[in-house]
Amino acid sequence: MSIPYSGTVRRSGGVVSAIAKQLRGVNLKAAKRITVKFDPFSDNVGHTRNFLHFISSPKIAVTNPNCSLKTEVVCDRSEPTINISIAPSIAETAKVKNVVIKSSNLTCLEILQLLNKHISSLAPVEQVSSVVQTKSEKKKTKKK
């Protein structure tokens, strides 16, 4: 008698693909300013520095060009924190002004998941309006 198969058909993509999936979902339209504060000599600051690297990429910056990214490097053995200020128009509807993530015991993937959960979900949804033009309408716009 054989044992029924109870596993997955494929293996997961791993941590790198999970981070890439979370990065595709990042939307900073709700954020006004992101401040990353860490002590480089602390023990568990690597994931915060990786998060800083990922969030400073041009693809993420395109989601909100008005969002400023500030890095504070301190030497006081404080734990790494990420402070996100919410845009005023969104802050009054969400009733939240700041989001503080203490990232000393979090991995980069967990930080990105929290960012998507608390910040990207507040971003206003863009409504795409697709207008279908006929050939004659296109010709009229070209002549003008």
Accessible surface in RSA format (square Angstrom, percent):
REM  Atomic radii and reference values for relative SASA: ProtOr
REM  Chains: A
REM  Algorithm: Lee & Richards
REM  Probe-radius: 1.40
REM  Slices: 20
REM RES _ NUM      All-atoms   Total-Side   Main-Chain    Non-polar    All polar
REM                ABS   REL    ABS   REL    ABS   REL    ABS   REL    ABS   REL
RES MET A   1   242.12 125.4 151.70 100.4  90.42 215.3 130.19 110.7 111.94 148.3
RES SER A   2    99.42  84.0  75.56 100.8  23.86  55.0  50.12 106.7  49.30  69.1
RES ILE A   3   160.63  91.4 137.28 102.3  23.35  56.3 138.62  99.8  22.01  59.7
RES PRO A   4   111.56  81.3  95.97  87.5  15.59  56.7 106.62  88.0   4.94  30.7
RES TYR A   5   166.23  77.6 130.38  74.2  35.85  93.3 118.94  89.4  47.29  58.3
RES SER A   6   113.26  95.7  72.93  97.3  40.34  92.9  47.51 101.2  65.75  92.1
RES GLY A   7    48.26  59.5   0.00   N/A  48.26  59.5  28.93  79.4  19.33  43.3
RES THR A   8   105.18  74.8  89.66  90.9  15.52  37.0  78.54 105.5  26.65  40.3
RES VAL A   9   145.43  95.7 112.94 102.2  32.49  78.3 115.67 100.5  29.76  80.7
RES ARG A  10   191.05  80.2 175.97  89.7  15.09  35.9  73.25 100.1 117.81  71.4
RES ARG A  11   217.18  91.2 199.61 101.8  17.57  41.8  75.54 103.2 141.64  85.8
RES SER A  12   103.63  87.6  69.97  93.4  33.65  77.5  54.94 117.0  48.68  68.2
RES GLY A  13    60.17  74.2   0.00   N/A  60.17  74.2  26.86  73.7  33.31  74.6
RES GLY A  14    37.27  46.0   0.00   N/A  37.27  46.0  32.48  89.1   4.79  10.7
RES VAL A  15    97.98  64.5  92.33  83.6   5.65  13.6  93.63  81.4   4.35  11.8
RES VAL A  16   123.97  81.6 121.95 110.4   2.02   4.9 122.67 106.6   1.30   3.5
RES SER A  17    51.61  43.6  43.88  58.6   7.73  17.8  41.49  88.3  10.12  14.2
RES ALA A  18    32.26  29.7  26.90  41.5   5.36  12.2  31.92  44.9   0.35   0.9
RES ILE A  19    22.90  13.0  22.90  17.1   0.00   0.0  22.90  16.5   0.00   0.0
RES ALA A  20    38.38  35.3  35.07  54.1   3.31   7.5  37.37  52.6   1.01   2.7
RES LYS A  21   135.78  66.2 129.94  79.7   5.84  13.9  73.09  65.8  62.70  66.8
RES GLN A  22    36.37  20.3  35.00  25.6   1.36   3.2   1.48   3.2  34.88  26.5
RES LEU A  23    36.00  20.0  31.21  22.3   4.79  12.0  31.41  22.1   4.59  12.4
RES ARG A  24   181.98  76.4 145.66  74.3  36.33  86.5  80.46 110.0 101.52  61.5
RES GLY A  25    42.31  52.2   0.00   N/A  42.31  52.2  30.84  84.6  11.47  25.7
RES VAL A  26     7.54   5.0   0.00   0.0   7.54  18.2   0.00   0.0   7.54  20.5
RES ASN A  27    41.02  28.3  41.02  39.6   0.00   0.0  11.96  28.8  29.06  28.1
RES LEU A  28     7.12   4.0   7.12   5.1   0.00   0.0   7.12   5.0   0.00   0.0
RES LYS A  29    67.68  33.0  56.46  34.6  11.22  26.7  28.82  25.9  38.86  41.4
RES ALA A  30     0.00   0.0   0.00   0.0   0.00   0.0   0.00   0.0   0.00   0.0
RES ALA A  31     0.95   0.9   0.00   0.0   0.95   2.2   0.00   0.0   0.95   2.5
RES LYS A  32   113.84  55.5 107.68  66.1   6.16  14.7  63.98  57.6  49.86  53.1
RES ARG A  33   103.81  43.6 103.81  52.9   0.00   0.0  20.74  28.3  83.07  50.3
RES ILE A  34     1.40   0.8   1.40   1.0   0.00   0.0   1.40   1.0   0.00   0.0
RES THR A  35    20.31  14.4  19.80  20.1   0.51   1.2  11.48  15.4   8.83  13.3
RES VAL A  36     0.00   0.0   0.00   0.0   0.00   0.0   0.00   0.0   0.00   0.0
RES LYS A  37    69.91  34.1  69.91  42.9   0.00   0.0  18.39  16.5  51.53  54.9
RES PHE A  38    11.74   5.9  11.60   7.2   0.14   0.4  11.74   7.1   0.00   0.0
RES ASP A  39     0.75   0.5   0.75   0.8   0.00   0.0   0.00   0.0   0.75   0.8
RES PRO A  40    43.68  31.8  28.31  25.8  15.37  55.9  28.31  23.4  15.37  95.5
RES PHE A  41   132.51  66.3 113.53  70.3  18.98  49.4 118.92  72.1  13.59  38.9
RES SER A  42    26.93  22.8  14.86  19.8  12.08  27.8   3.37   7.2  23.57  33.0
RES ASP A  43   148.33 103.9 111.86 111.3  36.47  86.2  36.30  85.4 112.02 111.7
RES ASN A  44    66.18  45.6  56.22  54.3   9.95  24.0  31.52  75.9  34.65  33.5
RES VAL A  45     8.73   5.7   8.70   7.9   0.02   0.1   8.70   7.6   0.02   0.1
RES GLY A  46    39.49  48.7   0.00   N/A  39.49  48.7  34.37  94.3   5.12  11.5
RES HIS A  47    83.07  45.4  82.10  57.1   0.98   2.5  55.94  57.7  27.13  31.6
RES THR A  48     0.16   0.1   0.16   0.2   0.00   0.0   0.00   0.0   0.16   0.2
RES ARG A  49   121.10  50.8 115.67  59.0   5.43  12.9  18.95  25.9 102.16  61.9
RES ASN A  50    73.40  50.6  73.02  70.6   0.38   0.9   4.49  10.8  68.91  66.6
RES PHE A  51     0.04   0.0   0.04   0.0   0.00   0.0   0.04   0.0   0.00   0.0
RES LEU A  52    28.77  16.0  28.77  20.6   0.00   0.0  28.77  20.2   0.00   0.0
RES HIS A  53   128.29  70.1 120.62  83.8   7.67  19.6  76.86  79.2  51.44  59.9
RES PHE A  54    56.37  28.2  53.79  33.3   2.58   6.7  55.90  33.9   0.47   1.4
RES ILE A  55     5.56   3.2   0.64   0.5   4.92  11.9   0.64   0.5   4.92  13.4
RES SER A  56    61.17  51.7  35.67  47.6  25.50  58.7  24.10  51.3  37.06  51.9
RES SER A  57    37.95  32.1  33.10  44.2   4.85  11.2  33.08  70.4   4.87   6.8
RES PRO A  58   106.84  77.9 101.49  92.5   5.35  19.4 106.61  88.0   0.23   1.5
RES LYS A  59   175.80  85.8 163.49 100.3  12.31  29.3 110.27  99.3  65.53  69.8
RES ILE A  60     9.82   5.6   9.82   7.3   0.00   0.0   9.82   7.1   0.00   0.0
RES ALA A  61    51.59  47.4  44.73  69.0   6.86  15.6  50.21  70.7   1.38   3.7
RES VAL A  62   112.79  74.2  99.49  90.1  13.30  32.1 103.31  89.8   9.48  25.7
RES THR A  63    32.27  22.9  27.05  27.4   5.22  12.4  31.97  42.9   0.30   0.4
RES ASN A  64    19.70  13.6  16.66  16.1   3.04   7.3   2.10   5.1  17.60  17.0
RES PRO A  65   114.37  83.4  82.83  75.5  31.55 114.7  88.59  73.1  25.78 160.2
RES ASN A  66   134.62  92.8 109.91 106.2  24.72  59.5  31.82  76.6 102.80  99.4
RES CYS A  67    22.03  16.7   3.19   3.6  18.84  44.3   1.11   2.8  20.92  22.6
RES SER A  68    52.15  44.1  45.99  61.4   6.16  14.2  45.84  97.6   6.32   8.9
RES LEU A  69    67.32  37.5  34.93  25.0  32.39  81.4  34.95  24.5  32.37  87.1
RES LYS A  70    89.81  43.8  86.26  52.9   3.55   8.5  46.86  42.2  42.96  45.8
RES THR A  71    60.29  42.9  34.07  34.5  26.22  62.5  22.51  30.2  37.77  57.1
RES GLU A  72    57.33  32.9  52.90  40.0   4.43  10.6  20.29  39.3  37.04  30.2
RES VAL A  73    92.20  60.7  60.91  55.1  31.30  75.4  60.91  52.9  31.30  84.9
RES VAL A  74    36.23  23.8  29.87  27.0   6.37  15.3  36.11  31.4   0.12   0.3
RES CYS A  75   103.95  78.6  72.39  80.7  31.56  74.2  32.79  83.1  71.15  76.7
RES ASP A  76    87.97  61.6  61.01  60.7  26.96  63.7  40.76  95.9  47.20  47.1
RES ARG A  77   172.48  72.4 145.66  74.3  26.83  63.9  65.27  89.2 107.22  65.0
RES SER A  78    33.50  28.3  25.16  33.6   8.34  19.2  33.14  70.6   0.36   0.5
RES GLU A  79    71.96  41.3  60.40  45.7  11.57  27.5  33.69  65.2  38.27  31.2
RES PRO A  80     0.48   0.3   0.48   0.4   0.00   0.0   0.48   0.4   0.00   0.0
RES THR A  81    27.27  19.4  27.27  27.6   0.00   0.0  17.86  24.0   9.41  14.2
RES ILE A  82     0.00   0.0   0.00   0.0   0.00   0.0   0.00   0.0   0.00   0.0
RES ASN A  83    53.98  37.2  53.06  51.3   0.92   2.2   9.78  23.5  44.20  42.7
RES ILE A  84     0.00   0.0   0.00   0.0   0.00   0.0   0.00   0.0   0.00   0.0
RES SER A  85    29.50  24.9  29.50  39.4   0.00   0.0  11.38  24.2  18.12  25.4
RES ILE A  86     8.51   4.8   0.00   0.0   8.51  20.5   0.00   0.0   8.51  23.1
RES ALA A  87    18.50  17.0  18.50  28.6   0.00   0.0  18.50  26.1   0.00   0.0
RES PRO A  88    89.83  65.5  80.97  73.8   8.85  32.2  86.76  71.6   3.07  19.1
RES SER A  89    77.95  65.9  65.50  87.4  12.45  28.7  51.16 108.9  26.79  37.5
RES ILE A  90    21.46  12.2  20.97  15.6   0.49   1.2  21.46  15.5   0.00   0.0
RES ALA A  91    12.93  11.9   9.90  15.3   3.03   6.9  10.04  14.1   2.89   7.7
RES GLU A  92   132.81  76.2 108.95  82.4  23.86  56.8  42.75  82.7  90.07  73.5
RES THR A  93   108.46  77.1  77.22  78.3  31.24  74.5  73.06  98.1  35.40  53.5
RES ALA A  94    31.37  28.8   5.99   9.2  25.38  57.7  16.59  23.4  14.78  39.1
RES LYS A  95   182.19  88.9 147.88  90.7  34.31  81.7 101.20  91.1  80.98  86.3
RES VAL A  96    58.60  38.6  53.73  48.6   4.87  11.7  58.36  50.7   0.25   0.7
RES LYS A  97   164.02  80.0 156.81  96.2   7.21  17.2 100.17  90.2  63.85  68.0
RES ASN A  98    82.23  56.7  62.35  60.3  19.88  47.9  10.53  25.4  71.70  69.3
RES VAL A  99    24.99  16.4  21.69  19.6   3.30   8.0  24.99  21.7   0.00   0.0
RES VAL A 100    84.68  55.7  55.53  50.3  29.15  70.2  55.53  48.2  29.15  79.1
RES ILE A 101    10.89   6.2   7.79   5.8   3.11   7.5  10.89   7.8   0.00   0.0
RES LYS A 102   130.00  63.4 114.21  70.1  15.79  37.6  60.76  54.7  69.24  73.8
RES SER A 103     0.87   0.7   0.00   0.0   0.87   2.0   0.00   0.0   0.87   1.2
RES SER A 104    20.19  17.1  16.85  22.5   3.34   7.7   7.61  16.2  12.58  17.6
RES ASN A 105   131.86  90.9 100.30  96.9  31.56  76.0  38.83  93.5  93.04  89.9
RES LEU A 106    43.60  24.3  39.77  28.5   3.83   9.6  40.72  28.6   2.88   7.7
RES THR A 107    57.93  41.2  57.93  58.7   0.00   0.0  54.09  72.7   3.84   5.8
RES CYS A 108     4.82   3.6   4.45   5.0   0.36   0.9   4.45  11.3   0.36   0.4
RES LEU A 109    35.50  19.8  34.73  24.8   0.77   1.9  34.73  24.4   0.77   2.1
RES GLU A 110    71.37  41.0  70.58  53.4   0.79   1.9  22.60  43.7  48.77  39.8
RES ILE A 111     0.00   0.0   0.00   0.0   0.00   0.0   0.00   0.0   0.00   0.0
RES LEU A 112     0.00   0.0   0.00   0.0   0.00   0.0   0.00   0.0   0.00   0.0
RES GLN A 113    79.79  44.6  75.02  54.8   4.77  11.4  21.61  46.0  58.18  44.1
RES LEU A 114    52.80  29.4  52.70  37.7   0.10   0.3  52.75  37.0   0.05   0.1
RES LEU A 115     0.10   0.1   0.06   0.0   0.04   0.1   0.10   0.1   0.00   0.0
RES ASN A 116    27.63  19.1  21.38  20.7   6.25  15.1  17.75  42.7   9.88   9.6
RES LYS A 117   138.59  67.6 120.74  74.1  17.85  42.5  78.88  71.0  59.71  63.6
RES HIS A 118    77.06  42.1  70.66  49.1   6.40  16.4  42.39  43.7  34.67  40.3
RES ILE A 119     0.24   0.1   0.24   0.2   0.00   0.0   0.24   0.2   0.00   0.0
RES SER A 120    18.91  16.0   7.76  10.4  11.15  25.7   7.95  16.9  10.96  15.4
RES SER A 121    80.86  68.3  42.65  56.9  38.21  88.0  46.30  98.6  34.56  48.4
RES LEU A 122    54.37  30.3  40.52  29.0  13.85  34.8  43.79  30.8  10.58  28.5
RES ALA A 123    11.28  10.4   1.53   2.4   9.75  22.2   1.53   2.1   9.75  25.8
RES PRO A 124    75.94  55.3  63.12  57.5  12.82  46.6  73.12  60.4   2.82  17.5
RES VAL A 125   134.12  88.3 108.09  97.9  26.03  62.7 112.96  98.2  21.15  57.4
RES GLU A 126   118.99  68.3  97.26  73.6  21.73  51.7  47.64  92.1  71.36  58.3
RES GLN A 127   170.82  95.5 138.14 101.0  32.69  77.8  45.85  97.6 124.98  94.8
RES VAL A 128   137.60  90.5 102.46  92.8  35.14  84.7 106.76  92.8  30.84  83.6
RES SER A 129    97.97  82.8  71.25  95.1  26.72  61.6  46.96 100.0  51.01  71.5
RES SER A 130   100.03  84.5  70.34  93.9  29.69  68.4  44.39  94.5  55.65  78.0
RES VAL A 131   122.62  80.7  92.24  83.5  30.38  73.2  95.56  83.0  27.06  73.4
RES VAL A 132   135.88  89.4 110.38  99.9  25.50  61.4 114.04  99.1  21.84  59.2
RES GLN A 133    77.85  43.5  62.60  45.7  15.26  36.3   9.03  19.2  68.83  52.2
RES THR A 134    78.55  55.9  71.78  72.8   6.77  16.1  76.06 102.2   2.50   3.8
RES LYS A 135   167.71  81.8 162.17  99.5   5.54  13.2 105.62  95.1  62.09  66.1
RES SER A 136    64.33  54.4  58.95  78.7   5.39  12.4  42.21  89.9  22.13  31.0
RES GLU A 137    79.21  45.5  77.91  58.9   1.30   3.1  27.57  53.3  51.64  42.2
RES LYS A 138   104.82  51.1 104.56  64.2   0.25   0.6  49.61  44.7  55.20  58.8
RES LYS A 139   129.67  63.3 128.21  78.7   1.46   3.5  73.09  65.8  56.58  60.3
RES LYS A 140   130.82  63.8 128.38  78.8   2.43   5.8  76.79  69.1  54.02  57.5
RES THR A 141    80.34  57.1  63.35  64.2  16.99  40.5  54.84  73.7  25.50  38.5
RES LYS A 142   173.34  84.6 139.91  85.8  33.42  79.6  90.57  81.5  82.77  88.2
RES LYS A 143   178.61  87.1 140.97  86.5  37.65  89.6  93.31  84.0  85.30  90.9
RES LYS A 144   205.11 100.1 141.65  86.9  63.46 151.1 108.11  97.3  96.99 103.3
END  Absolute sums over single chains surface
CHAIN  1 A    10636.5       8671.5       1965.0       6182.9       4453.6
END  Absolute sums over all chains
TOTAL         10636.5       8671.5       1965.0       6182.9       4453.6
